[in-house]
Amino acid sequence: MADFNILNFGALGDGEHNDAPAIQQAIDACHQAGGGRVIIPAGKVFRAGTLVMKSNVELHLESGAVLQASPRVEDYTARFAVGALTGGAVDASQPGAIMLITAEHAENISFSGNGVIDGGGRFFIAERTPFIYRMQRKRPFTFFLLGCRKVNFHDVTIRDGAVWTLRLSGCSDVLIHGIRIENDLKLPNSDGIDLDRCKDVRISDCHIVSGDDCIVLKTCEETAAYGDGCENIIVSGCTLISTSIAICVGCECRSPMRNIVFDNCVIRASHRGLAVRLSEGSDVENVIFSNMIVETRLFHHGWWGSGEPINVIAVPWDAERGIGHVRNVRFNHILCRGENGVYVEGWTPNHMQDILFENVRVEIEKTSRWEGGKYDRRPCPTDWANKPEEGFLYHPIAGFLLNKARGVTLRNCEVVWGENPPEYFRHALQTYAVEDLAIENFAGESAFPDRFPAIQIEE
């Protein structure tokens, strides 16, 4: 394998100049030679704007090497219109999002080594408010790969992402192993890994800290040309911390998401643990979560979530546009500890079907200073952007709260309350309009056994 050291192409590595032109020359030369490795050498900080990867190229960062995102917007030459950064609606007339590393329809590309890719999130903070930063509108995706095949990430550390650190849209045959993503927990939209319309993806043995979703699957409107669904995804052996959701399937869902497995992960200090959140018109089906420890807590209301260890919800962004269905979701052998219980809600029972909880233990205890006694339904058909309180369901906390679903099974599940429960802690299990509910070997009392029954079932 031929190596192409970026120093030989004029890169300075002084942490000031834009080394992107020199690095791009190395990438292009490697590609034209039929493939090889582009070396980011140790001991220097290489600041760069947009880099475009090419087929059969491996970008390798030696130990001690740093590739740093430029703080200058003008250094980013690639643009793509995205809904997440344009008020939720795709606006092709806008210049679009900027990105540090991108590729389109490339094959056999890799990112490896023990060096660091610095996303430069701190450069794009408009105001360091106490709980959630206000950000500049223009900030770079660290990675944004579109329609690529045979993509590999091994061992690299990515830190301080400015927005959606590793975004893959319409990519297939992807392997992500042993990487670290270390983002600022107060920086909004600093997702770890976003799989958008991707297929045949394996993620394993990663550590992710993010100020938004650690790992999220979605099918976005603006990338419809790159794929028709998100399916055949396996995630295992990861440790995750999030100010929002650690693992999320949804909420953008313009094409089906199916055949998804999450296994052997540990989640801690997160606002939500495991979530399936359907807000648009396609379906989510065949999803398994197994062998996990989930620890959650409450944060400032600016972050979506309310301490739920498990959250499965099908509520539309826009009620007039309708919503798809959640079907066949399994939660097996999961230990939950946090400030809220499991929350399941469908738009109607028909929209939430065949949900299994088996060997799930839920421990609930008030531990933070933030207000409880509510469930977070955002995003939902209210003015939640300007009036965040409208996105909450104010309701006593249950170990399991099930609302509008069909075919829900609780097998060998348990609810345990901590000491000195607040007044809004209530039933171990509470249901509304749940059809075909099966309860097998359920254990647990209400938070106040002398005042409330363990199980409250309402039509």
Phi, psi and omega in degrees: 000128180280141177253143179233100182280128186295339177297329180286353179248011174101006177294139183265318181068034180263002179073010182234308184283156176280106180273006182302317180301319180292316180296321179296323176299320179294318178298315181296318180295319178298314179297315181294334178278359180100359177124168181151202182244134169263121188263124168264107190284160183290157168087003182225159174250116181256105179276139186209152165268213188296134172240135180250113178285152180236162182302144175067025179246135172248124175267113187245124179256117178292159176302129182091355177274145177228125170254115189247133176295135179291144174280356185262116182301326182294346178281352183261116188262346180261141180226147175208127181287124182231145181289327186297334185247010179234045175072020178091353179239136179289128181232096185292346179283345180277153180301334177092179182286156177252162185210149178278303181240127181220166174197152177225123179057032174273156179232146176057061177243146185221154175227122190214173174106169182262014176278188187236135168254117185260112183284351173067029181305324183297335181288344189244019177275124178277323181206129179273076176287161193299323190243333179208121186293151166268130188249154169294151183293321179266118175207146191273137160299137176291311172234139172216099182252133185237123173062033182264154178235149179056068182251133182231134170236126180224123162074341187294154172255129177243125185230156174053050175296142181273330177193145177024087191301307183235095181255121175244122181239121179065029180263155180221156182054068184246134176236122178237114187223129169068024179267160176240131174240117187237091183254166179284125183290350177259003185262110185292150179067016178272055178307156175278284181238123176247115176258107184247112180058036182260156180223148175058061183244135175238123177240127183213147169055045179250153173242124186228127173239123186212150174270041174180207183297133174288308177228125182222139177250140183200167172226097189277153181296317189288349182249021183301331181290347186257356181173165185241012179177176176232113188204162179061063184241133176233128177234127182211151171066033183252150172247133194222140174224130183215143171280354177233254184249130179289309179230127183223133169252107187113184014259343173295125183211080178267348175220162186298149171237125186205162175059069188229132182230129172241128187213146171055052177240153176240125180242133178216159175049045183241156182281327168223152179265280183247131184220138164241114189231103181261122182234358183227194199271001180258188188247153170239127182207155177061068181235132180236130169243126184212151172055065184225154168244126185233118178241124183234164177207166177276146174233183175304144186294348175296338176267133177296137179127161176212040175078016181284128176289327178224131184221117178234114189217138174233090180226127188286147168300313183235110185299330181288335181272349177080187186205156178275210186231146169255125183222142169058066177246133185237132173240114185233134174052068182231130175257120182245138176217124181182198185259005180213172181254188178287136184231121178233128178213130173251157175297319167218167177303331180293336182274353182223102189228144171059069179246127182242130169244118182228126182055052177249121177252130182241116175253126185237127180208139177283122184230337184256176179271354186278150183297135175249206179074032181203159174240142184264120180257002182293146352283145185206169186283064174219179176273055186291338180293318182263335179232079188302334180296337180287345179273001183255147168260108179277112190201143175304147185276129175248158173300315172229121174247116183241127185223120175060076179212165179225132176074049178261132178239130171246115184234122179056045179257157187216143176235131180230133180258145177282181180286153177052057182294142175290165186298333184276358169284139190218251189276154171290321178220129176224133182228150173227128173051046176258121181263143178057052177275130177240126180239117184233117176056054179270134181237140176138145177256175171286168179295334178231082188300333180280352183241330186226145177288158178296319184239129178235112182246125182232145181283000000 
